[in-house]
Amino acid sequence: CKPGSFGENCKKRCHCEVGGCNAITGKCINQSAGCKVPWTGESCSLQITCGKSFLHLVKSKIIHDIRDTYNFGDIVNISCNAGYVEHAKRTKCVGINKWSERGPVCEGVPCPDFNKTDNSELPTKLSGYRFQDAVTFKCNKGYILSGNASLICLANGLYSFGKWNSVQPVCTAENSSEFPAAIVGAAVGSSFAVILIVVIIVIIIIRRRKQEERTSKSTVYKETSSEFRKWREEKPIRSKTDITSSIITESKVTSSKNIDTPYYNDEDGEGYYSFTLDKQIPRSAILVKDFFEYVENGRETEGKIEGSVLKPSMAEGGGDVGFSFEEKKGDLFDCPETDALAHCVSEDLRMGKGIAVLFKKKFGGVGELISQGKKTGEVAVLKKQKRFVYYLITKVKATGKPTYDTLRASLKELKVHCVKNKVHRLAMPKIGCGLDRLEWEEVSTMICEIFSDIDIHITVYTL
């Protein structure tokens, strides 16, 4: 047999460190030298593997790449199950069923402490409860329990603290003459509502009186309802030749003519002409004839008064934008050119699969991204014409998978850059999902939590 082969027809292979092996038995000639990595056995023909069961996973799980057996040198990420807290651990297969580290010690998330209440027999302690702990409540003799007698500490999503399945019950006297707290609260709330209504009515009365005082200073001619109907039959109200024409100079009315268009009040059955010459008008006032043109043209946005009537749109940067989030079907790259773009990549910036390939082809700049030296949990940025293109670094290698923690860290970095550079519109795919296998329900909730306190509109495109 050739060196390194043995057995029938020399089909078997040995991996001795020094001296090769016996061509018949396969045993290493130099037994003390041992086998090459990752081989073992007398003939060094057995590959070293590690079983999943030897990780002793308690209240924990392998995050991805789940198998029963792993090869020598394989690295596995382990994290605690929902409801337990501990940072994820990495362990490596270093020998036969031997791992560099065992699974993490997972401790249940803590639940909020209970309030101290009178006349209760149980529970005897008010704090120190964790995930899946059950607590029983019991009142002293002569008192009745109001609420659930047993509470259980539950997981609270991705948060590091738990929540109770119901509110803490209270003990009330069996023959208590006192009103329950709910009734007292309702009575107080009703009283406050009545007071508020009275205050509003008083304010309305005062404002009406002031309005009547201002109106009394104007010159008014009243006409009967029959006169008004006759006038309408003879002349249309919207005749432009009959509309008041005013010249505004230095915020004062200098002239007025052809004031023959009446105002008709259906409530009192009377119509009247009304005009006032002794009041100042602000420079931002709109001529009546311009307003009628605006109405008759179907309220189009073009004309003399759009600057006074219409507020600038969010795209123009005017007004308070606030936070908004939407999902829509369509091609991400068909979004407005002023929208910033974001997607997830690995630290090695290979971008060889999924939508990352399209980003690489469309925007290039791989060398510039690499030069930024961003690590997992950070964001690399390209500036392309009117928009920023964000590369969220959520994992170390393209073959790996992100975690919710690494994605959260990258999103926070993205938020900081958006605020600093006044980015108010952001478009993205369902980041972290698809090939990366994260759950969109949790990812979308995370996005809204992080960006809800800034002025930005986020659009998520799906095909």
Long-range contacts (C-beta under 8 A, 24 or more apart in sequence): 6-43, 12-43, 12-45, 13-45, 14-43, 14-44, 14-45, 15-39, 15-44, 15-45, 16-43, 16-44, 17-44, 37-72, 38-71, 38-72, 38-73, 40-96, 47-71, 47-72, 48-72, 48-93, 48-95, 48-96, 49-93, 49-96, 49-97, 50-74, 50-93, 50-95, 50-96, 50-97, 50-98, 50-99, 51-97, 54-97, 54-98, 54-99, 55-91, 55-99, 55-102, 55-103, 56-102, 56-103, 57-103, 58-103, 58-106, 59-84, 59-106, 60-84, 60-86, 60-103, 60-104, 60-106, 63-88, 63-401, 63-403, 64-400, 64-401, 64-437, 65-401, 77-403, 78-103, 78-104, 79-104, 79-403, 80-104, 80-106, 81-106, 82-155, 83-108, 83-109, 83-131, 83-132, 83-154, 83-155, 83-162, 84-108, 84-109, 84-131, 85-109, 85-160, 88-403, 88-405, 108-132, 108-133, 108-153, 108-162, 109-153, 109-155, 109-156, 109-159, 109-160, 109-161, 109-162, 110-161, 110-162, 111-153, 111-154, 111-161, 111-162, 111-163, 111-164, 112-161, 112-163, 112-164, 114-168, 115-168, 117-168, 117-170, 117-171, 118-171, 119-143, 119-171, 119-173, 120-171, 129-153, 130-162, 131-155, 131-162, 137-168, 137-169, 139-171, 140-171, 142-173, 142-174, 143-171, 143-172, 143-173, 143-174, 144-171, 144-172, 144-173, 144-174, 145-169, 145-170, 145-171, 146-170, 146-171, 146-172, 146-180, 157-442, 157-445, 158-404, 158-442, 158-446, 215-274, 217-276, 217-278, 218-274, 218-275, 218-276, 219-274, 219-275, 219-276, 219-277, 220-272, 220-273, 220-274, 221-272, 221-273, 222-270, 222-271, 222-272, 223-262, 223-270, 223-271, 223-272, 223-273, 224-270, 224-271, 225-264, 225-269, 225-270, 225-271, 227-271, 228-262, 228-264, 228-270, 228-271, 231-262, 231-271, 237-261, 238-292, 238-296, 240-289, 240-292, 243-288, 243-289, 243-292, 244-275, 244-288, 244-289, 245-287, 245-288, 245-289, 246-281, 246-287, 246-288, 248-281, 248-283, 248-285, 248-287, 251-280, 251-281, 251-282, 251-283, 252-280, 252-281, 253-277, 253-279, 253-281, 284-308, 314-424, 314-425, 314-457, 315-425, 317-424, 320-455, 321-424, 321-455, 321-456, 321-457, 322-455, 323-448, 323-451, 323-452, 323-453, 323-454, 323-455, 323-456, 323-457, 324-456, 324-457, 324-458, 325-444, 325-447, 325-448, 325-451, 325-457, 325-458, 325-460, 326-457, 326-458, 326-459, 326-460, 327-444, 327-459, 327-460, 327-462, 328-459, 328-460, 328-461, 328-462, 329-461, 329-462, 329-463, 330-461, 330-462, 330-463, 331-461, 331-463, 332-427, 332-428, 332-429, 332-461, 333-358, 333-362, 335-427, 335-459, 335-461, 336-425, 337-385, 337-386, 337-387, 338-386, 338-387, 338-425, 339-387, 339-425, 339-426, 339-427, 339-459, 340-387, 340-388, 340-389, 340-390, 340-418, 340-423, 340-425, 340-426, 340-427, 341-387, 341-388, 341-389, 341-390, 341-426, 341-427, 341-428, 342-389, 342-390, 342-391, 342-392, 342-414, 342-426, 342-427, 342-428, 342-431, 343-390, 343-391, 343-392, 343-428, 343-429, 343-431, 344-391, 344-392, 344-394, 344-395, 344-402, 344-407, 344-410, 344-431, 344-432, 344-436, 345-380, 345-391, 345-392, 345-393, 345-394, 346-393, 346-394, 346-395, 346-396, 346-397, 346-398, 346-400, 347-374, 347-375, 347-376, 347-393, 347-395, 347-396, 347-397, 348-396, 348-397, 348-398, 349-380, 349-391, 350-398, 351-398, 352-398, 353-398, 353-435, 354-434, 354-435, 355-429, 355-434, 359-389, 359-391, 363-389, 365-389, 376-406, 376-409, 377-405, 377-406, 377-409, 377-410, 377-413, 378-409, 378-410, 378-413, 379-410, 379-413, 379-414, 379-417, 381-417, 388-417, 388-421, 388-423, 390-414, 390-417, 392-431, 394-432, 394-436, 395-436, 401-436, 401-437, 402-432, 402-436, 402-438, 404-438, 404-442, 404-443, 404-446, 407-431, 407-432, 407-438, 407-443, 407-446, 408-446, 408-450, 411-446, 411-447, 411-450, 411-451, 412-450, 415-450, 415-451, 415-454, 418-451, 418-454, 418-456, 419-454, 423-456, 424-455, 424-456, 424-457, 425-456, 425-457, 425-459, 426-456, 426-457, 426-458, 426-459, 427-458, 427-459, 427-460, 427-461, 428-458, 428-459, 428-460, 428-461, 429-460, 429-461, 429-462, 430-460, 430-462
